Amino acid sequence: MKISKLVGERYKETPNGAQLKSHILLLRAGYIKQVSTGIFSMLPPAQRVSQKIQSIIRDEMNKIGGQEVLFPVVMPRELWEMSGRYQSIQDELLRFKDRNGHDMLLGMTHEEAAVHMVMNTVKSHDELPCMIYQIQTKYRDEARPRGGLIRVREFLMKDAYSFHTSQEDLDAYYKKVYDAYVRIYRRIGLKNFISVKSDSGIMGGKVADEFMLVTDSGEDRLVLCDKCGYKANMEVASGRKSPNEKEEEKPLEEVFTGNAKTIDELCHYLHITPDKTVKAVCYETEDARPVIAFLRGDYEINEKKLAKLCKSEIKVADTDKFDLVAGNIGLLNLTVQEDALVFYDTSIKGLENFVTGANKADFHVKNVCADRDLEEVTFDDIALVKEGDCCPVCGEKLTLTRGIEIGNIFQLGTKYTKTMGMKVSMPDGGAMEPIMGCYGIGIGRALASIIEEKGDSKGIVWPMTVAPWQVHFCPLRLDDENVSAVADELYRKMQEAGIEVLFDDRVVSAGVKLTDSELMGVPIRVVISPKTMANGTAEVTMRETGETNFIPLQNLLSELKAIIEDEIEEINKNI
């Protein structure tokens, strides 16, 4: 490819609104162009990277028996009503009417379509297990698109669905997919990734693992134990809280606190620390029942865990709606309606002489003691893990870090086959709903994550296995007829040798060419100039390491092919 004909431009300036490294560099290097909020066009270099990532994914899915299919992007309401998700998923699902007034939707995931495809087609246990997968455009009406390709509304995704007749069979296949994902991430050049236990969210199911790129730029919070290897997403993580110290119990005392509503305000007013307070957070369920959760003042609520206890989606409640005194809700003498749900976090267990709301305006109660003053209370783990908590497995201090989700796998059980009425015949003459697994990788997010891990201050750094081109050929002084002739000949020979080459055929300064080559991130840069040609050599520089060698022109093609093979072998040797 000649860069003078390449669609797209490169920029020196940081684009407005771009903050993540991958977002900035993809825009600056001419890889993507924003169409709308969370919607991007992929320019030729990005499309080439995307296609290579897809090729690696297809190879690994096919190796574990996957059969590639293609589901529609647009689906009718009835298909999603069968599973119940047409009603249960809120604003993320984009609904619309076709010209006949029929309710339609844009697929954000394809469990329903997968079951629809195999039901009445796969009829017998003899035809299972099977796995079907696609690489398809999806649309999620994301509330907060961010980070370029990291969190978008329209995206390309590989999603796979497996069907099994036993949990044991699903467990065995789940491990195969897990191992395939590890190989995929290594083959596309990622190194700093882990898998963590996660929440299955709208997909359903009980077992879920997320693959995370560990990076400070990630929005997901991760909880890790360096000693025993415990790893979990913050949404499902547990931690042992430090036991509350025993104290001499003091008598209850109601105190005036006026406008002190928040924990910080209360601590300042009473000259105490947050760990000597208990706060209340209020929500309501989908059927409008009030939910009140109490936890120690230095902890934050884990909404995912709380929702699971409620067996319902929850949203922040208007306290006036339930006759609760905002900022003064407390554990003692709490009056709530009969169907209210009240929970107590384990951080309160054994806590003595703490402060809680008095359930009336302007007052709190001091010296509350959990063992003395709380009767028949069950404590649940509903707080987010925080610094200082200990591993639930080995007891060592936990490490909190951040990551970008680069893939997920779920054991769905019979959530979809049962609701949609899919059954297969069994050897005993009976029938059963197949047990499902679901496995996803976002292509654009994988592409961006490579940049988050490997990009530097100069630009993108592509691994050889997914680079848009293998060689960035930068002849200097193309106004020199000798350089121009040699450059054209080398470009032709590289193409004939099967080397993927981007030829910078512009008559511009050396600074512009070299800067663009570093920005675009092609693994090998080849420079010729009147100076190098006088010595019969080409300057070959590796983008990742900056290592430079001068190679005789007559050996250039063979040396380039050897470097390319070595780079690919280095990436693949740990698979």
KOLVO-208445 format. One line per 8 residues: number of its first residue (from 1); for each residue x, y, z of C-alpha. Coordinates in steps of 0.001 Angstrom, whole numbers. Layout:
// residues N
NUM) X/Y/Z; ...
END
This chain:
// residues 575
1) 0/0/0; 1269/3458/-892; 642/5962/1864; -186/8699/-663; -3276/6669/-1596; -4150/5541/1934; -7540/6822/3111; -7106/8753/6340
9) -4890/11463/7787; -2453/11707/10674; -2427/14532/13206; 8/16036/15705; -2646/17450/18021; -4514/15526/20702; -8173/15352/19621; -10705/17179/21768
17) -12412/14948/24312; -10028/12008/23878; -8384/10905/27133; -7446/7230/26914; -4184/6476/25131; -5816/4156/22596; -8515/6696/21744; -5978/9481/21204
25) -3598/7389/19111; -6250/5720/16952; -7625/9143/16019; -4224/10781/15540; -2828/7904/13466; -5788/7779/11082; -7240/4459/12219; -10752/5485/13256
33) -13142/8370/12687; -16003/9271/14983; -19448/9304/13373; -21495/9925/16514; -21168/9436/20258; -19899/5890/20740; -20037/5138/16991; -16901/4978/14831
41) -15851/4201/11280; -12825/1923/10914; -10335/3282/8378; -8190/871/6309; -5354/394/8849; -7786/-409/11675; -9795/-2709/9423; -6638/-4654/8571
49) -5841/-5079/12273; -9432/-6075/12979; -9373/-8709/10242; -6195/-10244/11645; -7677/-10409/15137; -10792/-12019/13658; -8666/-14563/11794; -6922/-15622/15003
57) -10259/-15894/16806; -11782/-17977/14006; -8792/-20308/14036; -9089/-20928/17767; -12892/-21313/17697; -12663/-23805/14836; -10026/-25814/16711; -12482/-26465/19549
65) -15287/-27529/17238; -16990/-24209/16652; -19249/-23761/13617; -19437/-20228/12259; -22899/-18815/11613; -24382/-15364/11189; -27382/-14059/13107; -29391/-10994/12076
73) -28692/-7621/13663; -32416/-6782/13612; -34800/-9103/15447; -38545/-9063/16146; -39956/-8379/19581; -41444/-11869/19831; -38034/-13574/19890; -36921/-11622/22942
81) -40287/-11925/24623; -39771/-15686/24648; -36793/-15243/26967; -38353/-12402/28945; -35558/-9981/28131; -37645/-7659/25973; -39199/-6361/29179; -36336/-6902/31650
89) -33606/-5032/29748; -34125/-1321/30027; -32640/1540/27994; -29618/-388/26670; -31853/-2279/24234; -32719/-115/21231; -36324/-748/20206; -38074/614/17119
97) -41013/-51/14809; -40682/-1087/11192; -42789/418/8393; -45634/-1951/9278; -45681/-839/12883; -44120/-4088/14123; -41919/-3908/17226; -38282/-4640/16362
105) -34921/-4309/18111; -31205/-4098/17412; -29318/-7077/18814; -26977/-6255/21691; -26358/-9976/22213; -27697/-13087/20492; -28670/-15803/22991; -32249/-15760/21711
113) -31145/-15990/18085; -28806/-18875/18926; -31561/-20890/20609; -33939/-20050/17761; -31396/-21366/15246; -30811/-24736/16904; -34267/-25481/18347; -36239/-27892/16189
121) -33024/-28417/14201; -30938/-30091/16882; -33459/-32638/18190; -31473/-35440/19777; -28819/-35849/22462; -26716/-37519/19744; -26273/-34107/18089; -24847/-32523/21248
129) -22593/-31003/22333; -22355/-28360/19639; -21058/-24796/19519; -22007/-22086/17062; -20326/-18698/16828; -20469/-15521/14798; -18527/-12298/14298; -21242/-9693/13958
137) -22125/-6055/14549; -24077/-5369/17733; -25687/-2305/19206; -26004/-1409/22878; -27478/2009/23669; -24684/2671/26140; -25390/5481/28585; -21754/6575/28945
145) -19656/5790/25857; -15987/6497/26591; -12450/5798/25542; -12910/5470/21805; -13319/1752/21063; -13216/745/24731; -16870/1545/25485; -19027/2154/22436
153) -22618/1824/21279; -22038/-13/18004; -19373/-2711/18056; -18106/-5845/16330; -18081/-8929/18511; -17352/-12621/18417; -20048/-14380/20379; -20337/-18144/20720
161) -23017/-20407/22196; -22625/-24032/23210; -25320/-26604/24009; -24881/-29610/26314; -26836/-32468/27867; -25053/-32397/31236; -23332/-29979/33569; -20203/-32135/33417
169) -20082/-31780/29648; -20510/-28002/29903; -17765/-27812/32536; -15357/-29690/30264; -16165/-27522/27247; -16048/-24332/29317; -12420/-25198/30152; -11663/-25679/26432
177) -13027/-22225/25633; -11129/-20735/28565; -7865/-22179/27223; -8702/-20992/23706; -9206/-17456/25023; -5788/-17527/26679; -4255/-18585/23360; -6139/-15838/21488
185) -4900/-13088/23773; -1337/-14341/23619; -1480/-14644/19845; -2648/-11033/19432; 325/-9978/21556; -1192/-9214/24969; 807/-10129/28053; -647/-8394/31084
193) -4057/-10082/31195; -5788/-12201/33808; -9153/-13885/34314; -11384/-12958/37235; -14649/-14233/38626; -17420/-11876/37605; -21122/-11125/37675; -23114/-12599/34783
201) -25371/-9541/34603; -28097/-9514/31962; -26742/-12739/30417; -27895/-14802/33398; -26256/-17937/34723; -24240/-18656/37840; -20651/-19164/36627; -18898/-16317/34839
209) -15300/-15364/34128; -14008/-12120/32676; -10665/-11716/30975; -9099/-8431/32001; -6195/-6393/30719; -4630/-5063/33898; -4067/-1341/33376; -4547/1856/35338
217) -6682/3197/32483; -9338/517/33021; -12757/1345/34443; -13305/-2068/36013; -12013/-2467/39557; -10205/-5720/40308; -9479/-7413/43612; -6371/-9611/43655
225) -4401/-11668/46154; -715/-11913/45330; -234/-14886/47666; -2924/-17431/46750; -4034/-16078/43349; -7576/-15061/44332; -8930/-12817/41546; -12346/-11224/41201
233) -14127/-8278/39715; -15094/-5785/42398; -18760/-6538/41675; -18452/-10089/43047; -15315/-9843/45187; -15347/-10689/48863; -12901/-9640/51516; -12439/-10386/55166
241) -13060/-7209/57085; -10859/-6426/60046; -12738/-7494/63208; -14259/-4632/65157; -12394/-3986/68399; -14094/-4810/71698; -14866/-1817/73884; -16680/-1134/77096
249) -20318/-650/76158; -21683/2846/76768; -25326/3825/77219; -27328/4987/74215; -27469/8738/73770; -29528/10735/71317; -27626/13789/70110; -28495/16819/68009
257) -26565/16854/64715; -28502/19478/62760; -27592/19669/59102; -24891/16989/59340; -26251/14467/56844; -23251/12854/55157; -20684/10672/56891; -18016/13355/56448
265) -20271/16030/57923; -21259/13784/60825; -17645/12869/61613; -16615/16523/61551; -19504/17505/63822; -18984/14726/66401; -15175/14470/66081; -15237/10772/65194
273) -13927/8625/62331; -16103/6949/59636; -15441/3472/61045; -17413/4497/64136; -20553/5234/62135; -23198/3183/60362; -24867/4648/57291; -27986/3721/55366
281) -28392/3551/51598; -31861/3398/50099; -33111/1771/46908; -36302/390/45488; -36989/-2806/43569; -38638/-3169/40182; -41975/-3642/41947; -41433/-480/44057
289) -40550/-2124/47372; -38192/-68/49552; -34711/-1465/50155; -32572/-185/53044; -29012/-1395/53505; -26883/-547/56535; -23087/-670/56478; -20157/790/58339
297) -19463/4367/57337; -16055/3702/55784; -17470/1161/53296; -19445/1610/50066; -22398/-505/48984; -22017/-3257/46385; -25147/-2755/44299; -24703/-6009/42385
305) -24671/-8090/45569; -27565/-6120/47012; -29646/-6679/43864; -29023/-10411/44051; -30274/-10492/47633; -33350/-8556/46526; -33829/-10912/43548; -34602/-7825/41513
313) -32984/-4944/39705; -32735/-1942/42038; -32516/1812/41641; -31780/4636/44061; -34931/5521/45962; -36557/8822/46794; -36541/8627/50598; -39575/10928/50845
321) -41566/8357/48906; -41091/5868/51745; -41337/8353/54645; -37654/8020/55495; -35608/10907/56896; -32692/11330/54480; -29393/11669/56313; -30857/10462/59597
329) -31934/6885/58857; -30793/4559/61606; -30807/984/62833; -32939/1554/65923; -36675/2203/65902; -36789/2038/62125; -40350/2118/60821; -40851/833/57291
337) -43711/-566/55267; -44437/-4269/55578; -42850/-5406/52302; -39624/-3424/52812; -36299/-5239/52507; -33697/-4377/55152; -30109/-5692/55036; -27102/-5405/57345
345) -23517/-5662/56124; -20977/-7843/57899; -18919/-4719/58639; -21430/-3911/61413; -21048/-7261/63148; -19553/-6782/66630; -19256/-3007/66165; -19585/-1119/69454
353) -20327/2452/70471; -21073/3614/66949; -23289/6410/65644; -26386/5861/63546; -29372/7945/62509; -32208/8522/64980; -34892/8240/62270; -35947/11813/62899
361) -34676/15070/61506; -31556/16669/63013; -30696/13795/65387; -28428/10752/65591; -27895/8092/68246; -24491/7508/69836; -23050/4397/71495; -25060/1812/69596
369) -23631/-1691/70087; -24442/-4369/67510; -24437/-7338/69890; -26463/-5501/72517; -28901/-3434/70491; -29571/-5447/67334; -31778/-8465/67875; -32192/-11346/65432
377) -30207/-9601/62711; -28666/-11528/59812; -25478/-10052/58392; -24764/-10222/54640; -21714/-9340/52562; -23046/-6297/50676; -20099/-3868/50802; -17419/-3261/48199
385) -13975/-4540/49108; -11630/-1741/50162; -7957/-1259/50881; -7004/-3078/54061; -9429/-5974/53597; -7984/-9464/53594; -8269/-12322/51115; -11307/-14549/51763
393) -9194/-17598/50869; -5827/-17163/52601; -6256/-14058/54769; -3455/-11979/53225; -3980/-8306/52378; -5774/-7820/49082; -4537/-5649/46212; -6946/-3354/44390
401) -6191/-2464/40794; -7981/-1639/37544; -8552/-3402/34258; -10280/-3354/30879; -12621/-6245/30146; -11375/-7916/26958; -13628/-10976/26974; -16108/-12959/29002
409) -17425/-16484/29302; -20617/-17586/31065; -22319/-20808/32059; -25909/-19932/31278; -27584/-23143/32410; -31106/-23564/31002; -32114/-19901/31329; -32802/-19552/27593
417) -33577/-23082/26442; -36210/-23456/29164; -37955/-20116/28609; -37882/-20562/24832; -39050/-24178/24920; -36044/-25930/23365; -35772/-29640/24164; -33797/-32616/22884
425) -34668/-36294/23207; -32640/-38393/25660; -31656/-42106/25577; -34317/-43019/28143; -37056/-41692/25900; -37485/-38485/27834; -36517/-34938/26889; -34477/-32156/28463
433) -33639/-28518/27949; -29990/-28292/26844; -27552/-26510/29146; -25854/-23516/27509; -22558/-21694/27621; -21911/-18233/26158; -18526/-16786/25148; -17761/-13251/23904
441) -14831/-11158/22669; -15171/-7559/21463; -12984/-7074/18381; -12635/-3287/18637; -11965/-3427/22356; -9261/-6053/21808; -7682/-3779/19195; -7737/-787/21543
449) -6463/-2852/24470; -3332/-3779/22536; -2588/-58/22251; -3347/515/25944; -754/-2122/26835; 1928/-1436/24232; 1530/2140/23024; 4180/4655/24065
457) 4770/8393/23954; 5510/8247/20220; 2481/6274/19140; 1069/2814/18585; 3182/-344/18848; 1633/-3301/17003; 2637/-6924/17591; 3648/-8613/14340
465) 687/-11012/14404; -1936/-8275/14083; -53/-5311/12624; -1769/-3677/9630; 1499/-4029/7735; 4715/-5773/8683; 7078/-3181/7217; 6823/608/7021
473) 9092/1545/4118; 10328/5156/4410; 12639/6234/1577; 14102/9688/2228; 14800/12192/-538; 12496/10679/-3153; 13278/13749/-5243; 16625/12012/-5853
481) 16160/9874/-8981; 18492/7153/-7713; 16635/6846/-4386; 13298/6863/-6194; 14322/4084/-8591; 15729/1871/-5835; 12685/2510/-3647; 10261/1464/-6392
489) 12275/-1696/-7032; 12462/-2619/-3329; 8734/-2018/-2898; 7974/-4317/-5832; 10283/-7028/-4506; 8827/-6830/-984; 5345/-7342/-2377; 6472/-10271/-4542
497) 8146/-11827/-1489; 4839/-11734/403; 5899/-9000/2795; 3052/-6722/3861; 4493/-3276/3271; 3296/292/3659; 5302/2460/1264; 5654/6114/2259
505) 5951/7486/-1272; 5382/11110/-283; 7970/13777/-1061; 8031/15228/2451; 10681/15794/5097; 12405/12972/6942; 10884/14248/10187; 7333/13879/8890
513) 7959/10358/7594; 9702/9089/10709; 7169/10673/13045; 4274/9143/11103; 5929/5729/11140; 6267/5831/14922; 2699/7069/15301; 1233/4297/13132
521) 3130/1567/14952; 4117/-838/12138; 6665/-3277/13679; 9584/-2778/11242; 10708/476/9671; 13023/408/6651; 14774/3649/5656; 16882/4257/2596
529) 18489/7579/1701; 21394/8874/-380; 23579/8308/2693; 22584/4669/3303; 22691/3877/-391; 26233/5204/-609; 27106/2406/1824; 24887/-114/53
537) 22639/-554/3102; 19157/91/4463; 18445/1234/8015; 16104/-1229/9753; 14510/-199/13069; 12213/-2216/15326; 9306/-92/16518; 8937/-1755/19929
545) 12565/-1731/21059; 14053/1029/18908; 16882/-1340/17942; 18479/-283/14654; 20697/-2221/12248; 22144/-1457/8832; 21521/-4324/6447; 23088/-4717/3001
553) 20506/-4056/301; 21177/-7420/-1357; 20235/-9177/1918; 17321/-6955/2847; 14421/-9178/1730; 15758/-12339/3356; 16580/-10454/6560; 13127/-8877/6728
561) 11438/-12245/6260; 13607/-13718/9011; 12752/-10878/11399; 9053/-11273/10689; 9200/-15029/11304; 11184/-14531/14511; 8704/-11953/15812; 5739/-14225/15156
569) 7542/-17206/16678; 8362/-15170/19800; 4691/-14309/20273; 3488/-17850/19634; 6093/-19769/21637; 4211/-19385/24927; 849/-20484/23554
END
